[in-house]
Amino acid sequence: MDEFIAAIQQFNSNRLPDMVGLKYQLMLENMFRFYRGTCFLFYDDLHKETGFPSSPLSWISGDLHLENFGSYKGDNRLVYFDLNDFDEAVLAPALWEVARTLTSIFIAFKSMDIDEEKAIRMAQLFMKNYACTLANGKAKHLETKTANGIVCDFLQAVRNRKYRDVLSKRTIRKKDRLAILLDDVRHKKLDKDLKKELKAHMNEWIKTSDEGPYHYSAEDVVFRIAGTGSMGVKRYAFLLKSERSEGKYLLLDMKQAVPSGLTPYLNSAQPQWNTEAERVVAIQKRMQNVSPALLSTTVFKGESYIIQEMHPEKDNFNFKFVKDRYRDMYQVIDDMAMLTASAQLRSSGRQGSAIADELIELGNSDHWQEPLLNYCMKECTVMADRYMAFQKAYSENAFPPTDLHS
């Protein structure tokens, strides 16, 4: 068990030390949060599994779990619910994506102390609709008019939200200008020189990028804490001000892209991307039905970054819905399975990924479902043991904490 503790420390060794300390602190909260923060451990286990069912190569998001689905406004300004995290995205066997998601279902139910039999039924439902969608060979998507239950609630909330309401929660008036609110627990003040450099870089990106918003300039920028899996990478929140429309602003997210944690476990050749951000954005655009507004890449001080319009965290699915809205979960799991299969169909036949016919064949076969289910149940048990060992190691000061408000 000491081996896996050392592996966690090593994996996070090249990230911002104060953020890594915070990441460890957050991973203590529950088993699901621990699972989110140790994606590489999941794939280290999977690639060693000799009995794991085979499947065609597909583009996968790489870290697909219940909380990496969410709603957002697309670049066409319509609202969608879809896969929404592609930091780990690579070309890999299609069922790797399914295994990551199914294991998250078992872990969510275990975290909520819900009977394993109920988790099994949800996992079986996911596999059934995933297979059915593949077998039909046609990618689908979810928007307000076609969604039901929790997903419909998510989409309606985004559609009805006014941008001025988002701004009012994220910004503060300082004399004659608007600034990003530093009281937000996810925001931290930047060094004066770095702030100046970032604003200049953003203004240059706006002028030179085809994806940049016309006639805007950077009004303010702060450090923004990334999610559990990415915590420790550099991330910034920008407030952009329109130069033509009085009182019009945009919030942008600029997040450092680092190599996928799946890279050491891949046997298939990957495209030669110019930057890690290009990898993330290219795969995201292939897999999503419609991409978020302003999705683009940039390079700042030799490091690549992903840029997109900022979306509130509450628009992501929360695994606690498993207990709070259990009856609604059947529809949600059904939708997530459809979206997972659709993303693979939509991106089929691109740079080494299987053509749709191969994915259709996978959907029509049943050789993989029982062994996949058994593997994911076993992996949930492994993760539970690791989580307890992590808690013990943390209590013995193996992972130095960081104050969220420091």
Buried (B, 14 or more C-beta within 10 A) or exposed (E): EEEBBEBBBEBBEEBBEBBBBBBBBBBBEBBBBBBBBBBBBBBBBBBEEEEBBEBBBBBBBBBBBBBBBBBBBBBEEEBBBBBBBBBBBBBBBBBBBBBBBBBBBBBBBBBBEBEEEBBBBBBBBBBBBBBBBBBBBEBBBBBBEEBEBBBBBBBBBBEEBEEEEBBEEBBBEEEEEBBBBEEBEBBBEBEEEEBEBBBEBBBBBBEEBEBBBEEBBBBBBBBBBBBBBBBBBBBBBBBBBBEEEEEBBBBBBBBBBBEBBBEEBBEEEBBEBEBBBBBBBBBBBBBBBBBBBBBBBBBBEEBBBBBBBBBBEEBBBBBBBBBEBBEBBEBBBBBBBBBBBBBBBBBBEBEEBBEBEBBBBBBEBEEBBEBBBEBBBBBBEBBBEBBEBBBEBBEEEBBEEBEEEE
